[in-house]
Amino acid sequence: MRTKNITVKLVVVIVVSAIMVLISIKAGGGDLEPTAPPGPTMKTLDQVEPRIPISQADIPKTINTPGSYYLTEDVSSAGNAIIVAVDDVTIDLAGFALVGPGSGSYYGIYMNARSNVEIRNGTVRNFLYGIYENNGSGHRVIDVRAISNKSGGICLSGSGHLVKSCTTGNNGTSATSTVFGIYAGSGSTVTGNTAYYNGTSATGTVYGICASSGSTVTGNTTYSNGDLATGMVFGIYAGTGCTVTGNTAYSNGVGATGTVYGIYLFGNCLVDQNTAYNNDGTNMNKPASCTFGVNHTP
């Protein structure tokens, strides 16, 4: 009988303790019933990849909305591939190629009076121009290979552009018009690029790299541009008031019949630490209005 009393008392204590715990939770922790179903725990596709894809099925593509775009594969076009018709756009080629028809007057990426467009990381070839801006501002072209285009690789008229770490080669072969490996308008920065074999056998003027007034041209390499050309040849051309440092221009204009300059300086430029040699003409002209540091121009 004594054991039964102990058991009854123990059960009563356990029940009372459980009631007290529930009361404590109810008072301090709020309602135990959920107020709403749990929210989603996975990100949407737009959150994971907040960019707009461009595939072969989208070509030709006109971009009318600002934002970020990227290639999902190599794409080819029988005409203009991408027309940028709005400002504030980024196009990531993502290591893929835009390939043109190899004839006709078409552009890989075309812009007209646009601003703040960035193009990067891929190849553009077999167009009239790989990348072309008619008169814009503030564009950035980075890590692009512009190869085997009819008249030019990268041509950005206007002002305030950046062309960085790009390669332009074999553009403008036998062209009858002006050939540009790289052209950048006034106040631009052209840095770390390589331009080679542009304008071979061309009859128009050939520029490996051309930068307009007030630009910074630094750390570029140009060679074998304008070989066998009949027009003027410039490995590097710098307009008035440019800063030209750390560039190398060699073997441009080999076999050309027109006037050849490895590095041509228009005037009032700061020129230092450049190397120009074996250009089939003048390695570097030296206007009195320019300020020259130590350059290697045998």
PADO-141375 format. One record per atom (N, C-alpha, C): residue in one letter; x, y, z. Coordinates in steps of 0.05 Angstrom, whole numbers, plus 5000, padded with zeros to 4 digits. Example, Ala and Ser with C-alpha at 12.3 -4.5 7.8 and 13.67 -1.06 7.14 Angstrom:
# residues 2
a526448865156
a524649105156
a526449345156
s525749555142
s527349795143
s525850015157
# end
This chain:
# residues 298
m501749765000
m500050005000
m501750255000
r503950245013
r505850465014
r507050524986
t507650314972
t508750354945
t506750484927
k504250414929
k502150534912
k501950834918
n502150924942
n501951204949
n504251364937
i506651244938
i509051374926
i508651414896
t507651214883
t507251224854
t505251434847
v502951454861
v500951644856
v502051934859
k503551974880
k504752234885
k506752314863
l508252114853
l510152174831
l508752254806
v506552114799
v505052184775
v503952464778
v502852534801
v501752804805
v503953014801
v506352964811
v508553164808
v509253194779
i509352974764
i510152994736
i508053144720
v505453094725
v503353234711
v503453534717
v503753594742
v503853884750
v506154024737
s508553884736
s510954004724
s510454054694
a509253874680
a508653904652
a506854134647
i504754164664
i502954394661
i504454654665
m506254674684
m507754914690
m509554984666
v510754784653
v512454834630
v510854954607
l508454834602
l506754934580
l505855224586
i505255284611
i504355554618
i506755744613
s509155664621
s511555834617
s512055894588
i511855684571
i512255724542
i510155904531
k507655864539
k505456024529
k505756314536
a506856364560
a507056644569
a509456784557
g511756634554
g514156764545
g514756734515
g513756534502
g514556474475
g512456544455
g510156644462
g508056714443
g506356474435
d504756514415
d502856314406
d504456084393
l503655844401
l504955604389
l503955544362
e501755654353
e500655604327
e502055784306
p502955674283
p504255844263
p502356044251
t503256294247
t501556504236
t501356494205
a503356364192
a503256344163
a505056114154
p504656014130
p506455804121
p509255894118
p511255724120
p514055804117
p514555914089
g516356124087
g517056244062
g518956074046
p519356134020
p521155974004
p524055994013
t525455774012
t528255774021
t530155763997
m529255723973
m530955713949
m530755973934
k533056063921
k533056303905
k531756243878
t530556453867
t529456443840
t531756443820
l531056363795
l533156363774
l534256643769
d532556853771
d533557123767
d535457203789
q535057093814
q536857153836
q539557013832
v539456773822
v541956623818
v543456733794
e542156793772
e543456903748
e541857153739
p542457383751
p540857623745
p541657753719
r541957593698
r542757703672
r541057573650
i541157683627
i539457603605
i541057443585
p540357193579
p541957033561
p541457103532
i543557073515
i543357103486
i544356843474
s542756713458
s543556463445
s543256503414
q543856293400
q543756303371
q540956383361
a538856283375
a536156343367
a535356643369
d536956793385
d536457073389
d537757253368
i539457143352
i541057303333
i539557333307
p539357573295
p540357823304
p538857933328
k540358063346
k539258163371
k539558463373
t537258603379
t537358883385
t536758913415
i538559043430
i538259083459
i536959343463
n534459343473
n532959583478
n532559643508
t533559473525
t533159503554
t535859503568
p536459703585
p538959693600
p539159443617
g541559353621
g541959113638
g544358953629
s544558713640
s546858543636
s546058303619
y547558253598
y547058043579
y549457853576
y548957603569
y551257423565
y550657213544
l552757143529
l552456923509
l552456653523
t550856473512
t550756203523
t552156003505
e552956093481
e554255923462
e555556093440
d557155973423
d558156103399
d555656163381
v555656403369
v553456473352
v554456583326
s552956543305
s553756653279
s551456823268
s552157003250
s550157193239
s550757243210
a548557253194
a548857323166
a548757623162
g548257783183
g548258073182
g549358183207
n548358413217
n549258513243
n548458313264
a550258263283
a549658063304
a548158193327
i549358403340
i548058533363
i548158833359
i545758953361
i545559253360
i544759343388
v546359523399
v545759633426
v544359893421
a541759903428
a540160143422
a539360293448
v540860243469
v540260373495
v542860393510
d542960583530
d545360613547
d545360413570
d547660403584
d547860253609
d547359953605
v549059843588
v548859553581
v551559423585
t551559173595
t553959013596
t553458763580
i555358693562
i555158453546
i557658283553
d557158053565
d559257863572
d559157643550
l561257633534
l561357423513
l561957153525
a562757153550
a563056903566
a564956703552
g566956803538
g568856623525
g567956513498
f565556593490
f564456493464
f565156693442
a564256623417
a564956783394
a562456883379
l562557133370
l560657233350
l561957213323
v560757073305
v561957013279
v560257133257
g561357303240
g559957423218
g560057273192
p558857383171
p558657233146
p561257253129
g563157423137
g565657443122
g565357623098
s563057743093
s562657923071
s560458123078
g560258333063
g558158533068
g558958733089
s557258933094
s557959143113
s556359113139
y557158913154
y555758843179
y557658863203
y556458883226
y557858933251
y557358703271
g559458633285
g559058443307
g557358563329
i558258793340
i556758953359
i556759243350
y554359353346
y554159623335
y552759803354
m553860053357
m552660253375
m552760523360
n550760693365
n550760963353
n549961153375
a551861323384
a551361523404
a550361403430
r551461183438
r550761053463
r552861133485
s552161083510
s554061133532
s553960903552
n556260863565
n556460673587
n555760383579
v557060293558
v556660013549
v559359863554
e559159633566
e561559473571
e561259203555
i563459133542
i563558883526
i566058743534
r565858483540
r568158353551
r568258053545
n570657943545
n571257653548
n570157483526
g571157523501
g570257353479
g571557433453
t570657313431
t571757363405
t569557463386
v570357663369
v568557763348
v570157763322
r569157623302
r570657593277
r568857573253
n570057643230
n568757613203
n566457813199
f566658053210
f564858263204
f566358493190
l564958713183
l566258953174
l567959063196
y566759113219
y568059183244
y567158983266
g568958903283
g568158733305
g566358873324
i567359093335
i565859263354
i565959553344
y563659683341
y563659953329
y561760133343
e562760373351
e561160583362
e561460833344
n559260943336
n559361173318
n560161433332
n559061483355
n559861733370
n558761723398
g559861553414
g558861513442
g560861593463
s560261513488
s562061593510
s562061383532
g564261353544
g564461193569
g564260893565
h564960793542
h564860503538
h567360363549
r567060103555
r569259943564
r569259683548
v571559633535
v571959383520
v574359243533
i573859013544
i575958873561
i576158583553
d578558493549
d579058203543
d577558103519
v577558263498
v576158183473
v578258123452
r577757913436
r579357853412
r577757933388
a578658123373
a577358213348
a579158123325
i578257923310
i580057783292
i578757773264
s580357823243
s579557773215
s576957913207
n576758163216
n574558333206
n575558503183
k573658583165
k574458703139
k575858973141
s574859143160
s576059413162
s577259473189
g576359353210
g577459423236
g576459233258
g578059223279
g577459053302
g575559193322
i576659393335
i575159543355
i575259843348
c573059963343
c572960243335
c570960393352
l571860563370
l570160713388
l570561013385
s569061133368
s569261433366
s567661553388
g568061813393
g566861943416
g568962013436
s568461943462
s570362023483
s570061843507
g572261843523
g572261723549
g572061423550
h573161283531
h572860993530
h575260863543
l574960603550
l577160433559
l577260193541
v579660143530
v580159893516
v582559763530
k582059533541
k583959413559
k584259113553
s586859023551
s587458733550
s586058603526
c585858743504
c584658633480
c586758553459
t585958383441
t587758293419
t586258343393
t587558483375
t586358523348
t588458433327
g587558253310
g589458153291
g588158073264
n589658103243
n588758023216
n586158173207
n585758403217
n583558573208
n584458743184
g582658783165
g583158963143
g585158863122
t585358603119
t587158503099
t586158583071
s587958713056
s587358803028
s585059013028
a584559143050
a582459343051
a583059583034
t580959703023
t581359953008
t580660193024
s579560153048
s578860373066
s580860383089
t580560583107
t582260603130
t581960353148
v584160263159
v584160023176
v584960093204
f583460003223
f584060043252
f584259763265
g586559713278
g586459493298
g584759573321
i585559803333
i584059923355
i583860223350
y581560343352
y581260633352
y579560713376
a580560913390
a579161023414
a579061333412
g576761443417
g576361733415
g577761883437
s577362143438
s578862323456
s578462253486
g580562293501
g580362243530
g579961953538
s580861773521
s580561493527
s583061373539
t582861133550
t585160983560
t585360723544
v587760683532
v588260443516
v590660313528
t590160083541
t592259963558
t592459663555
g594859563553
g595359273554
g594259123531
n594059243507
n592959113484
n595159023465
t594458843447
t596258753426
t594858773399
a596258903380
a595158933353
a597258833333
y596458643316
y598358523298
y597058443271
y598558463250
y597758373223
y595158513214
n594658743223
n592358903213
n593259053188
g591559053168
g592059213144
g594159103125
t594558843126
t596458723107
t595558773078
s597258873062
s596658933033
s594359133030
a593759293050
a591559483047
a592459723030
t590559853018
t591160093002
t590360343017
g588760323038
g588160553055
g590160583078
t589860793094
t591560833117
t591160613138
v593260523150
v593160303170
v594160403197
y592460353218
y593260413245
y593160153261
g595360083274
g595259863293
g593559943317
i594360173330
i592760293351
i592760593346
c590360713347
c589960993344
c588361113367
a589461313381
a588061433403
a587961733398
s585661853401
s585262143396
s586262303420
s585962563418
s587262753436
s586562703465
g588462753482
g588062733511
g587862453522
s588662253507
s588361973515
s590961883529
t590661663544
t592961523556
t593361263541
v595761223530
v596460993514
v598760853528
t598360633541
t600460523558
t600460213557
g602860103555
g603259813558
g602159653534
n602059773511
n601059633487
n603359533470
t602759323454
t604659213435
t603359203407
t604759323387
t603859303359
t606159203342
y605459023324
y607558923306
y606258823280
s607758853258
s606958743232
s604258853222
n603659093230
n601259223219
n602159373193
g600459353172
g600959493148
g603159373131
d603859123135
d605859003118
d604858993089
l606459073070
l605859073042
l603659273035
a602959453053
a600959653048
a601959873029
t600160003015
t600960222997
t600260503009
g598660503030
g598060763044
g599860803067
m599361013083
m600961073107
m600460853128
v602460803145
v602260593165
v603160713192
f601560663213
f602260753240
f602060513258
g604260433271
g603960223292
g602260333315
i603060563325
i601460703346
i601261003337
y598861103337
y598461393332
y597161513356
a598361733366
a597361873390
a596762163382
g594362253388
g593562533381
g594662733401
t593862973398
t594863193415
t594463143445
g596563193460
g596363183489
g595962913501
c596862703488
c596662433499
c599062373517
t598562183535
t600762063551
t601361793540
v603861753530
v604561513516
v606961393530
t606461173545
t608461053561
t608460743559
g610860633559
g611260353562
g610260183539
n610060293515
n609160143492
n611460033475
t610759823460
t612759713442
t611559693414
a612959813394
a612159803366
a614459703349
y614159473336
y616359373320
y615359243295
s617059253274
s616559113249
s613859183237
n613059423240
n610559513226
n611359623198
g609559573179
g609959683152
g612159543136
v612759293142
v614859153128
v613959123098
g615659223080
g614959203052
g612959403042
a612059583060
a610059793052
a611360003034
t609760113017
t610760322999
t609960603008
g608160623027
g607360883038
g609160953062
t608761193073
t610361273097
t609661113121
v611661023136
v611260843159
v612360973185
y610760963206
y611661043233
y611160823253
g613160763269
g612660573291
g610860703311
i611660933322
i609961093340
i609861373329
y607461473325
y607161743314
y605761913336
l606962153341
l605962333362
l605162593349
f602762683354
f601762923340
f602863173352
g602963183379
g604063423392
g603163453421
n604863593437
n604263643465
n603763383481
c605163173473
c604862913487
c607062873508
l606562713528
l608562623546
l609262343537
v611862293532
v612762043519
v615061933535
d614661683545
d616761573563
d616661273562
q619061153564
q619360863567
q618160693544
n618160803520
n617160653497
n619460533481
t618860323467
t620860193449
t619660173422
a621160273402
a620360263374
a622760183357
y622559963342
y624859873327
y623959703303
n625659693283
n625159533259
n622659603244
n621559833249
n619359923233
n620460023206
d619059963184
d620160013158
d619660303150
g620960483165
g620660773161
g621760913185
t620161083198
t621061233222
t620061083247
n621861013265
n621060873289
n619361053307
m620161303311
m618561493327
m619161783317
n617161933310
n617562213304
n617662363330
k619062583331
k619562723356
k618863023354
p616363093355
p615563373354
p616763533377
a617663773372
a618863933393
a616863993416
s614363993410
s612364053430
s611963833450
c612963593445
c612563373463
c614763363484
t614163243507
t616063203528
t616962913528
f619562863524
f620562593521
f622162513545
g621662263555
g623362143575
g625361963561
v625861733573
v627761543561
v626161343544
n626661353518
n625361173499
n627561033483
h626960783474
h628960633458
h627960643429
t629260803413
t628460833385
t630960843368
p632160603363
p634660603348
p634260693319
# end
